[in-house]
Amino acid sequence: MSDIAKRITKIMGVLLLVLIAASALYYRSFAFLPFALGALLGVGVSIAKVWLLDRAVDRVMRMDKKNAGGYVYLQYLLRFLLTGLALLLAVLVPFLSIWGMAAGVCTLQIATFFTKKSSGAKDGVTGSTESNGSGAADSSMLPSVNDSNDHAEYGAEDGGISSADNPAQ
């Protein structure tokens, strides 16, 4: 497994312990066991999804472009089906809590968020970690429309605007 997948898995393990401890404190009896078992199964499914995703990324990097799209789509469906089957199991089996299962499945998203924040990941739009404070990318980092004339006559042959028609250029 990759380093990031290992970090996500560790964070999910910590979140599982937090969920079990919180449910034990809430119920203060063995009535917390259905929630804890649901959370355990949900985290197990989430770890399996991380492993499947990590494996899919490794395989796609070695595939040609034509086959990669179909493979990624099938892997997505497999992970989606795995989550659905786990939630269905929690609904049908009386000693599993659906809320525990849902909390366990959600640990993947929470762990991914914490992993991104702790690693100082760059903003996906600009490649920069800087922002203007509003959560949006700093506009000085984005290319200006007038920086390049590659698009100046886009669509001109089809009646579009050419650079001669646009006084701003």
MODELLER restraints for C-alpha pairs under 7 A, 6 or more apart:
rsr = mdl.restraints
at = mdl.atoms
rsr.add(forms.Gaussian(group=physical.xy_distance, feature=features.Distance(at['CA:1:A'], at['CA:54:A']), mean=6.75, stdev=0.5))
rsr.add(forms.Gaussian(group=physical.xy_distance, feature=features.Distance(at['CA:5:A'], at['CA:50:A']), mean=6.44, stdev=0.5))
rsr.add(forms.Gaussian(group=physical.xy_distance, feature=features.Distance(at['CA:5:A'], at['CA:54:A']), mean=6.88, stdev=0.5))
rsr.add(forms.Gaussian(group=physical.xy_distance, feature=features.Distance(at['CA:7:A'], at['CA:115:A']), mean=6.95, stdev=0.5))
rsr.add(forms.Gaussian(group=physical.xy_distance, feature=features.Distance(at['CA:8:A'], at['CA:111:A']), mean=5.40, stdev=0.5))
rsr.add(forms.Gaussian(group=physical.xy_distance, feature=features.Distance(at['CA:8:A'], at['CA:112:A']), mean=6.13, stdev=0.5))
rsr.add(forms.Gaussian(group=physical.xy_distance, feature=features.Distance(at['CA:8:A'], at['CA:115:A']), mean=6.41, stdev=0.5))
rsr.add(forms.Gaussian(group=physical.xy_distance, feature=features.Distance(at['CA:9:A'], at['CA:47:A']), mean=6.18, stdev=0.5))
rsr.add(forms.Gaussian(group=physical.xy_distance, feature=features.Distance(at['CA:11:A'], at['CA:111:A']), mean=5.50, stdev=0.5))
rsr.add(forms.Gaussian(group=physical.xy_distance, feature=features.Distance(at['CA:12:A'], at['CA:43:A']), mean=6.77, stdev=0.5))
rsr.add(forms.Gaussian(group=physical.xy_distance, feature=features.Distance(at['CA:12:A'], at['CA:107:A']), mean=5.68, stdev=0.5))
rsr.add(forms.Gaussian(group=physical.xy_distance, feature=features.Distance(at['CA:12:A'], at['CA:108:A']), mean=6.63, stdev=0.5))
rsr.add(forms.Gaussian(group=physical.xy_distance, feature=features.Distance(at['CA:12:A'], at['CA:111:A']), mean=5.83, stdev=0.5))
rsr.add(forms.Gaussian(group=physical.xy_distance, feature=features.Distance(at['CA:15:A'], at['CA:107:A']), mean=6.68, stdev=0.5))
rsr.add(forms.Gaussian(group=physical.xy_distance, feature=features.Distance(at['CA:16:A'], at['CA:39:A']), mean=6.73, stdev=0.5))
rsr.add(forms.Gaussian(group=physical.xy_distance, feature=features.Distance(at['CA:16:A'], at['CA:40:A']), mean=6.82, stdev=0.5))
rsr.add(forms.Gaussian(group=physical.xy_distance, feature=features.Distance(at['CA:16:A'], at['CA:43:A']), mean=6.84, stdev=0.5))
rsr.add(forms.Gaussian(group=physical.xy_distance, feature=features.Distance(at['CA:16:A'], at['CA:104:A']), mean=6.96, stdev=0.5))
rsr.add(forms.Gaussian(group=physical.xy_distance, feature=features.Distance(at['CA:20:A'], at['CA:36:A']), mean=5.32, stdev=0.5))
rsr.add(forms.Gaussian(group=physical.xy_distance, feature=features.Distance(at['CA:23:A'], at['CA:32:A']), mean=5.60, stdev=0.5))
rsr.add(forms.Gaussian(group=physical.xy_distance, feature=features.Distance(at['CA:24:A'], at['CA:32:A']), mean=5.43, stdev=0.5))
rsr.add(forms.Gaussian(group=physical.xy_distance, feature=features.Distance(at['CA:34:A'], at['CA:95:A']), mean=5.20, stdev=0.5))
rsr.add(forms.Gaussian(group=physical.xy_distance, feature=features.Distance(at['CA:34:A'], at['CA:96:A']), mean=4.65, stdev=0.5))
rsr.add(forms.Gaussian(group=physical.xy_distance, feature=features.Distance(at['CA:34:A'], at['CA:97:A']), mean=5.06, stdev=0.5))
rsr.add(forms.Gaussian(group=physical.xy_distance, feature=features.Distance(at['CA:35:A'], at['CA:96:A']), mean=6.49, stdev=0.5))
rsr.add(forms.Gaussian(group=physical.xy_distance, feature=features.Distance(at['CA:35:A'], at['CA:97:A']), mean=4.82, stdev=0.5))
rsr.add(forms.Gaussian(group=physical.xy_distance, feature=features.Distance(at['CA:35:A'], at['CA:99:A']), mean=6.79, stdev=0.5))
rsr.add(forms.Gaussian(group=physical.xy_distance, feature=features.Distance(at['CA:35:A'], at['CA:100:A']), mean=4.42, stdev=0.5))
rsr.add(forms.Gaussian(group=physical.xy_distance, feature=features.Distance(at['CA:36:A'], at['CA:100:A']), mean=6.31, stdev=0.5))
rsr.add(forms.Gaussian(group=physical.xy_distance, feature=features.Distance(at['CA:37:A'], at['CA:96:A']), mean=6.02, stdev=0.5))
rsr.add(forms.Gaussian(group=physical.xy_distance, feature=features.Distance(at['CA:38:A'], at['CA:90:A']), mean=6.82, stdev=0.5))
rsr.add(forms.Gaussian(group=physical.xy_distance, feature=features.Distance(at['CA:38:A'], at['CA:96:A']), mean=5.01, stdev=0.5))
rsr.add(forms.Gaussian(group=physical.xy_distance, feature=features.Distance(at['CA:38:A'], at['CA:97:A']), mean=5.13, stdev=0.5))
rsr.add(forms.Gaussian(group=physical.xy_distance, feature=features.Distance(at['CA:38:A'], at['CA:98:A']), mean=6.53, stdev=0.5))
rsr.add(forms.Gaussian(group=physical.xy_distance, feature=features.Distance(at['CA:38:A'], at['CA:100:A']), mean=4.39, stdev=0.5))
rsr.add(forms.Gaussian(group=physical.xy_distance, feature=features.Distance(at['CA:38:A'], at['CA:101:A']), mean=4.15, stdev=0.5))
rsr.add(forms.Gaussian(group=physical.xy_distance, feature=features.Distance(at['CA:39:A'], at['CA:100:A']), mean=4.29, stdev=0.5))
rsr.add(forms.Gaussian(group=physical.xy_distance, feature=features.Distance(at['CA:39:A'], at['CA:101:A']), mean=4.71, stdev=0.5))
rsr.add(forms.Gaussian(group=physical.xy_distance, feature=features.Distance(at['CA:39:A'], at['CA:103:A']), mean=6.11, stdev=0.5))
rsr.add(forms.Gaussian(group=physical.xy_distance, feature=features.Distance(at['CA:39:A'], at['CA:104:A']), mean=4.31, stdev=0.5))
rsr.add(forms.Gaussian(group=physical.xy_distance, feature=features.Distance(at['CA:40:A'], at['CA:104:A']), mean=6.54, stdev=0.5))
rsr.add(forms.Gaussian(group=physical.xy_distance, feature=features.Distance(at['CA:41:A'], at['CA:101:A']), mean=6.40, stdev=0.5))
rsr.add(forms.Gaussian(group=physical.xy_distance, feature=features.Distance(at['CA:42:A'], at['CA:101:A']), mean=4.55, stdev=0.5))
rsr.add(forms.Gaussian(group=physical.xy_distance, feature=features.Distance(at['CA:42:A'], at['CA:102:A']), mean=6.59, stdev=0.5))
rsr.add(forms.Gaussian(group=physical.xy_distance, feature=features.Distance(at['CA:42:A'], at['CA:104:A']), mean=3.93, stdev=0.5))
rsr.add(forms.Gaussian(group=physical.xy_distance, feature=features.Distance(at['CA:42:A'], at['CA:105:A']), mean=4.55, stdev=0.5))
rsr.add(forms.Gaussian(group=physical.xy_distance, feature=features.Distance(at['CA:43:A'], at['CA:104:A']), mean=4.46, stdev=0.5))
rsr.add(forms.Gaussian(group=physical.xy_distance, feature=features.Distance(at['CA:43:A'], at['CA:105:A']), mean=5.68, stdev=0.5))
rsr.add(forms.Gaussian(group=physical.xy_distance, feature=features.Distance(at['CA:43:A'], at['CA:107:A']), mean=6.66, stdev=0.5))
rsr.add(forms.Gaussian(group=physical.xy_distance, feature=features.Distance(at['CA:45:A'], at['CA:83:A']), mean=6.80, stdev=0.5))
rsr.add(forms.Gaussian(group=physical.xy_distance, feature=features.Distance(at['CA:45:A'], at['CA:105:A']), mean=6.82, stdev=0.5))
rsr.add(forms.Gaussian(group=physical.xy_distance, feature=features.Distance(at['CA:46:A'], at['CA:105:A']), mean=5.57, stdev=0.5))
rsr.add(forms.Gaussian(group=physical.xy_distance, feature=features.Distance(at['CA:46:A'], at['CA:108:A']), mean=5.72, stdev=0.5))
rsr.add(forms.Gaussian(group=physical.xy_distance, feature=features.Distance(at['CA:49:A'], at['CA:79:A']), mean=5.83, stdev=0.5))
rsr.add(forms.Gaussian(group=physical.xy_distance, feature=features.Distance(at['CA:56:A'], at['CA:72:A']), mean=6.94, stdev=0.5))
rsr.add(forms.Gaussian(group=physical.xy_distance, feature=features.Distance(at['CA:56:A'], at['CA:75:A']), mean=6.91, stdev=0.5))
rsr.add(forms.Gaussian(group=physical.xy_distance, feature=features.Distance(at['CA:60:A'], at['CA:68:A']), mean=5.46, stdev=0.5))
rsr.add(forms.Gaussian(group=physical.xy_distance, feature=features.Distance(at['CA:87:A'], at['CA:98:A']), mean=6.78, stdev=0.5))
rsr.add(forms.Gaussian(group=physical.xy_distance, feature=features.Distance(at['CA:87:A'], at['CA:101:A']), mean=6.60, stdev=0.5))
rsr.add(forms.Gaussian(group=physical.xy_distance, feature=features.Distance(at['CA:90:A'], at['CA:96:A']), mean=5.21, stdev=0.5))
rsr.add(forms.Gaussian(group=physical.xy_distance, feature=features.Distance(at['CA:90:A'], at['CA:97:A']), mean=6.05, stdev=0.5))
rsr.add(forms.Gaussian(group=physical.xy_distance, feature=features.Distance(at['CA:90:A'], at['CA:98:A']), mean=5.09, stdev=0.5))
rsr.add(forms.Gaussian(group=physical.xy_distance, feature=features.Distance(at['CA:90:A'], at['CA:101:A']), mean=6.61, stdev=0.5))
rsr.add(forms.Gaussian(group=physical.xy_distance, feature=features.Distance(at['CA:91:A'], at['CA:98:A']), mean=5.93, stdev=0.5))
rsr.add(forms.Gaussian(group=physical.xy_distance, feature=features.Distance(at['CA:122:A'], at['CA:128:A']), mean=5.36, stdev=0.5))
rsr.add(forms.Gaussian(group=physical.xy_distance, feature=features.Distance(at['CA:122:A'], at['CA:129:A']), mean=4.85, stdev=0.5))
rsr.add(forms.Gaussian(group=physical.xy_distance, feature=features.Distance(at['CA:123:A'], at['CA:129:A']), mean=5.46, stdev=0.5))
rsr.add(forms.Gaussian(group=physical.xy_distance, feature=features.Distance(at['CA:126:A'], at['CA:137:A']), mean=6.81, stdev=0.5))
rsr.add(forms.Gaussian(group=physical.xy_distance, feature=features.Distance(at['CA:126:A'], at['CA:141:A']), mean=6.54, stdev=0.5))
rsr.add(forms.Gaussian(group=physical.xy_distance, feature=features.Distance(at['CA:126:A'], at['CA:142:A']), mean=6.62, stdev=0.5))
rsr.add(forms.Gaussian(group=physical.xy_distance, feature=features.Distance(at['CA:130:A'], at['CA:138:A']), mean=6.88, stdev=0.5))
rsr.add(forms.Gaussian(group=physical.xy_distance, feature=features.Distance(at['CA:131:A'], at['CA:137:A']), mean=4.96, stdev=0.5))
rsr.add(forms.Gaussian(group=physical.xy_distance, feature=features.Distance(at['CA:131:A'], at['CA:138:A']), mean=4.93, stdev=0.5))
rsr.add(forms.Gaussian(group=physical.xy_distance, feature=features.Distance(at['CA:132:A'], at['CA:138:A']), mean=5.23, stdev=0.5))
rsr.add(forms.Gaussian(group=physical.xy_distance, feature=features.Distance(at['CA:152:A'], at['CA:162:A']), mean=5.98, stdev=0.5))
rsr.add(forms.Gaussian(group=physical.xy_distance, feature=features.Distance(at['CA:152:A'], at['CA:163:A']), mean=5.15, stdev=0.5))
rsr.add(forms.Gaussian(group=physical.xy_distance, feature=features.Distance(at['CA:153:A'], at['CA:161:A']), mean=6.76, stdev=0.5))
rsr.add(forms.Gaussian(group=physical.xy_distance, feature=features.Distance(at['CA:153:A'], at['CA:162:A']), mean=4.39, stdev=0.5))
rsr.add(forms.Gaussian(group=physical.xy_distance, feature=features.Distance(at['CA:153:A'], at['CA:163:A']), mean=5.88, stdev=0.5))
rsr.add(forms.Gaussian(group=physical.xy_distance, feature=features.Distance(at['CA:154:A'], at['CA:160:A']), mean=6.96, stdev=0.5))
rsr.add(forms.Gaussian(group=physical.xy_distance, feature=features.Distance(at['CA:154:A'], at['CA:162:A']), mean=6.82, stdev=0.5))
rsr.add(forms.Gaussian(group=physical.xy_distance, feature=features.Distance(at['CA:155:A'], at['CA:161:A']), mean=6.67, stdev=0.5))
rsr.add(forms.Gaussian(group=physical.xy_distance, feature=features.Distance(at['CA:156:A'], at['CA:162:A']), mean=5.15, stdev=0.5))
rsr.add(forms.Gaussian(group=physical.xy_distance, feature=features.Distance(at['CA:163:A'], at['CA:169:A']), mean=6.48, stdev=0.5))
